[in-house]
């Protein structure tokens, strides 16, 4: 059942949970995510980030993602993650995405507002929802590399007072906030400031808050995030790592003279990603 971001976050609000948002830039990650959601009977968001364009063109994945969402037995939102230009956002909307994220977090505040307002107008014409970002985690969404929140000089935490103005002027559905997470693999445990999340919710009309860099966060911190008002958690790096580790293990299990075929290797990765996604979804729904 395909839905937009507003509809799926309303489910999260009613059930007092965070909806998992998983990047699916290839068939294996998409199947792993949809299958896990259906088995757990939980809503889910499948995402494609603009930086994944070099891996698989959006034109290839969009029809598959939309078809999988429409045929799923659970609510599924098809979301553009970190759309950096209005032109790319329009492409996603034209292809049928039900939600987009405009990421103007590196721009001056007023320019971010102006572009986000344009994105909201564009999305409204398609019945789609909009997520935007205020503050910066310092690293872009690439699904690889190390994250060290202790010495990331580029990190800019979200100002709740600015968030109120931003939400009021743009009319967005959800706000990605910087409160201590970072994209990539963590070298050390992140130090999260949940007061930022609570203040953003209090000042900005109870806007659903999005956690980016959600991979690698402790179960206890996930619980605190949900309690503070996080309703969408972006997750990719650690599911991608789980798939890669499983594929490496499969190759190591082969005998020296065994033929190497791509399909069983990819299926080993798919199964591992599904297991990893399932575990994450249970935690986000406070089930495990």
C-alpha positions as CSV (number, residue, x, y, z in Angstrom):
1,X,0.0,0.0,0.0
2,X,1.7,3.2,-1.2
3,X,1.3,6.3,1.1
4,X,3.0,9.6,1.5
5,X,5.2,10.8,4.3
6,X,2.4,12.6,6.2
7,X,0.3,9.5,6.2
8,X,3.0,7.1,7.4
9,X,4.3,9.5,10.1
10,X,0.7,9.8,11.4
11,X,0.9,6.0,12.0
12,X,4.1,6.5,13.9
13,X,2.6,9.3,16.0
14,X,-0.5,7.2,16.9
15,X,1.6,4.1,17.8
16,X,4.3,6.2,19.5
17,X,7.1,4.7,17.4
18,X,9.6,5.7,14.8
19,X,9.1,4.5,11.2
20,X,12.3,3.0,9.7
21,X,13.5,4.7,6.6
22,X,15.9,2.5,4.6
23,X,17.9,3.4,1.5
24,X,17.2,1.0,-1.3
25,X,19.5,1.9,-4.2
26,X,19.4,-1.7,-5.6
27,X,17.0,-4.6,-5.9
28,X,18.6,-6.6,-3.0
29,X,18.1,-3.7,-0.4
30,X,14.6,-3.1,-1.7
31,X,13.5,-6.7,-1.4
32,X,15.2,-7.0,2.0
33,X,13.3,-4.0,3.4
34,X,9.9,-4.7,2.0
35,X,10.1,-8.4,3.0
36,X,11.1,-7.5,6.5
37,X,8.3,-4.9,6.9
38,X,5.7,-7.4,5.7
39,X,6.8,-10.1,8.0
40,X,6.8,-7.7,11.0
41,X,3.5,-6.0,9.8
42,X,5.1,-2.6,10.2
43,X,5.0,0.5,8.1
44,X,8.2,1.4,6.3
45,X,9.9,4.1,4.2
46,X,12.0,3.1,1.2
47,X,14.5,5.8,0.1
48,X,16.8,6.7,-2.7
49,X,19.4,9.4,-2.1
50,X,20.6,11.7,-4.8
51,X,24.2,10.6,-4.1
52,X,23.3,7.1,-5.1
53,X,22.7,8.2,-8.6
54,X,26.2,7.0,-9.6
55,X,25.3,3.5,-8.3
56,X,22.0,3.1,-10.0
57,X,20.1,5.8,-12.0
58,X,16.9,7.0,-10.3
59,X,15.0,6.2,-13.5
60,X,15.9,2.5,-13.1
61,X,15.0,2.2,-9.4
62,X,11.9,4.5,-9.2
63,X,9.4,2.2,-11.1
64,X,10.6,-0.8,-9.1
65,X,10.3,1.0,-5.8
66,X,6.9,2.3,-6.6
67,X,5.6,-1.0,-7.8
68,X,6.9,-2.8,-4.7
69,X,5.3,-0.2,-2.4
70,X,1.9,-0.4,-4.2
71,X,1.8,-4.2,-4.0
72,X,3.0,-4.4,-0.3
73,X,0.7,-5.6,2.4
74,X,1.8,-2.8,4.7
75,X,2.0,1.0,4.3
76,X,5.1,2.0,2.3
77,X,6.3,5.6,1.5
78,X,8.6,6.0,-1.5
79,X,10.9,8.9,-0.4
80,X,13.7,10.9,-2.0
81,X,16.5,11.2,0.5
82,X,18.8,14.3,0.5
83,X,17.6,15.9,-2.7
84,X,20.1,18.6,-3.2
85,X,18.6,20.5,-6.2
86,X,15.0,21.4,-7.1
87,X,15.6,19.9,-10.5
88,X,16.4,16.5,-9.0
89,X,13.4,16.7,-6.7
90,X,11.1,17.4,-9.7
91,X,12.5,14.3,-11.4
92,X,11.6,12.2,-8.4
93,X,8.1,13.7,-8.2
94,X,7.6,13.1,-12.0
95,X,8.6,9.5,-11.5
96,X,6.0,9.0,-8.8
97,X,7.8,9.4,-5.5
98,X,5.3,10.1,-2.7
99,X,7.7,12.1,-0.6
100,X,10.8,14.1,-1.1
101,X,13.5,15.6,1.1
102,X,15.0,18.9,0.1
103,X,18.4,19.3,1.8
104,X,19.4,22.9,1.9
105,X,21.2,22.5,5.2
106,X,24.5,23.8,3.8
107,X,22.8,27.0,2.6
108,X,22.2,30.3,4.5
109,X,19.0,30.1,6.6
110,X,16.9,32.4,4.4
111,X,17.9,30.6,1.2
112,X,17.1,27.2,2.7
113,X,13.7,28.6,3.6
114,X,13.1,30.0,0.1
115,X,14.1,26.8,-1.7
116,X,12.2,24.6,0.8
117,X,9.0,26.6,0.1
118,X,9.5,25.9,-3.6
119,X,9.9,22.2,-2.9
120,X,6.7,22.2,-0.8
121,X,4.8,23.8,-3.7
122,X,6.2,21.3,-6.2
123,X,5.3,18.4,-4.0
124,X,1.8,19.6,-3.3
125,X,1.0,19.4,-7.0
126,X,1.6,15.7,-6.8
127,X,0.1,15.0,-3.4
128,X,3.5,14.3,-2.0
129,X,5.0,15.3,1.4
130,X,8.3,17.2,2.2
131,X,11.0,16.6,4.7
132,X,13.7,19.3,5.1
133,X,16.8,19.7,7.2
134,X,18.0,22.4,9.5
135,X,21.5,22.1,11.0
136,X,24.2,19.9,9.6
137,X,25.8,16.6,10.6
138,X,28.9,17.4,8.6
139,X,28.9,14.3,6.3
140,X,26.8,13.6,3.3
141,X,24.6,10.4,2.9
142,X,26.9,8.1,1.1
143,X,26.5,4.9,3.1
144,X,30.2,4.4,3.7
145,X,33.1,5.8,5.6
146,X,33.7,6.5,9.3
147,X,31.8,9.0,11.5
148,X,33.4,10.6,14.6
149,X,30.9,13.0,16.2
150,X,33.6,14.1,18.7
151,X,35.8,15.9,16.2
152,X,33.5,16.7,13.3
153,X,34.2,20.4,12.9
154,X,31.5,20.9,10.3
155,X,28.6,19.8,12.5
156,X,26.0,22.5,13.2
157,X,23.3,21.6,15.8
158,X,19.7,22.6,15.1
159,X,18.5,25.8,16.8
160,X,14.9,25.1,18.0
161,X,14.0,28.8,17.7
162,X,15.0,28.8,14.1
163,X,13.2,25.5,13.6
164,X,9.9,27.2,14.7
165,X,10.4,29.9,12.1
166,X,11.5,27.4,9.4
167,X,8.5,25.1,9.9
168,X,6.0,28.0,10.1
169,X,7.3,29.6,6.9
170,X,7.8,26.4,4.8
171,X,4.8,24.2,5.7
172,X,7.0,21.0,5.7
173,X,5.7,17.7,7.0
174,X,8.9,16.6,8.9
175,X,12.2,18.2,10.0
176,X,15.5,16.5,10.0
177,X,17.4,17.8,13.0
178,X,21.1,17.7,13.9
179,X,21.4,16.6,17.5
180,X,24.5,14.4,17.6
181,X,24.3,11.8,15.0
182,X,26.5,11.6,11.9
183,X,26.3,9.6,8.6
184,X,28.7,6.6,8.3
185,X,30.2,4.1,10.7
186,X,30.7,5.4,14.3
187,X,34.3,5.3,15.7
188,X,32.8,6.0,19.2
189,X,29.4,6.2,20.7
190,X,27.5,9.4,19.6
191,X,26.6,11.9,22.3
192,X,23.0,12.8,21.5
193,X,21.2,15.9,22.8
194,X,17.6,14.9,23.1
195,X,16.7,18.3,24.5
196,X,17.0,19.7,20.9
197,X,14.4,17.2,19.7
198,X,12.0,18.0,22.6
199,X,12.4,21.8,22.1
200,X,11.9,21.5,18.3
201,X,8.7,19.6,18.9
202,X,7.5,22.0,21.6
203,X,8.2,25.2,19.6
204,X,7.5,24.0,16.1
205,X,3.9,22.8,16.4
206,X,4.9,19.2,17.4
207,X,6.6,18.6,14.0
208,X,7.7,15.0,13.5
209,X,11.5,14.9,13.9
210,X,13.8,12.8,11.7
211,X,17.0,11.2,12.8
212,X,19.6,11.0,10.1
213,X,22.7,8.9,10.7
214,X,20.5,6.4,12.6
215,X,22.7,3.4,12.0
216,X,24.9,2.3,15.0
217,X,22.9,4.1,17.7
218,X,22.3,2.1,20.9
219,X,18.9,0.6,21.7
220,X,18.7,2.9,24.8
221,X,19.3,6.0,22.7
222,X,16.7,4.9,20.1
223,X,14.2,4.6,23.0
224,X,15.1,8.1,24.2
225,X,14.9,9.5,20.6
226,X,11.3,8.1,20.2
227,X,10.3,9.4,23.6
228,X,11.6,12.9,22.7
229,X,9.6,12.9,19.4
230,X,11.7,11.3,16.6
231,X,9.2,9.6,14.2
232,X,11.5,8.7,11.3
233,X,14.9,7.1,11.6
234,X,17.1,6.9,8.5
235,X,19.2,3.7,8.4
236,X,21.5,2.4,5.7
237,X,25.2,2.1,6.6
238,X,24.9,-0.9,8.9
239,X,22.5,-2.8,6.7
240,X,24.9,-2.2,3.8
241,X,27.8,-3.4,6.0
242,X,25.8,-6.5,7.0
243,X,25.2,-7.4,3.4
244,X,28.8,-6.9,2.5
245,X,30.1,-9.0,5.4
246,X,27.7,-11.9,4.5
247,X,28.9,-11.8,0.9
248,X,32.5,-11.9,2.0
249,X,31.7,-14.9,4.2
250,X,30.0,-16.7,1.4
251,X,33.1,-16.3,-0.8
252,X,35.3,-17.6,2.0
253,X,33.1,-20.7,2.3
254,X,33.8,-21.7,-1.3
255,X,36.4,-24.3,-2.0
256,X,39.4,-23.4,-4.2
257,X,38.0,-25.0,-7.3
258,X,34.4,-24.0,-6.8
259,X,32.9,-21.7,-9.5
260,X,32.0,-18.2,-8.4
261,X,28.5,-17.0,-9.5
262,X,27.1,-13.6,-8.8
263,X,23.5,-14.6,-7.9
264,X,24.2,-16.7,-4.8
265,X,26.6,-14.0,-3.6
266,X,23.9,-11.3,-3.9
267,X,21.3,-13.5,-2.2
268,X,23.6,-14.0,0.7
269,X,23.8,-10.2,1.0
270,X,20.0,-9.9,0.7
271,X,19.4,-12.3,3.5
272,X,21.8,-10.6,5.8
273,X,20.3,-7.2,5.0
274,X,16.8,-8.5,5.7
275,X,17.9,-9.8,9.1
276,X,19.6,-6.5,9.9
277,X,16.6,-4.4,8.8
278,X,14.2,-6.6,10.7
279,X,16.2,-6.1,13.9
280,X,16.3,-2.3,13.4
281,X,12.6,-2.1,12.7
282,X,11.8,-3.9,15.9
283,X,13.9,-1.5,17.9
284,X,12.4,1.6,16.2
285,X,8.9,0.2,17.0
286,X,10.1,-0.5,20.6
287,X,9.5,-4.2,20.1
288,X,13.0,-5.4,21.0
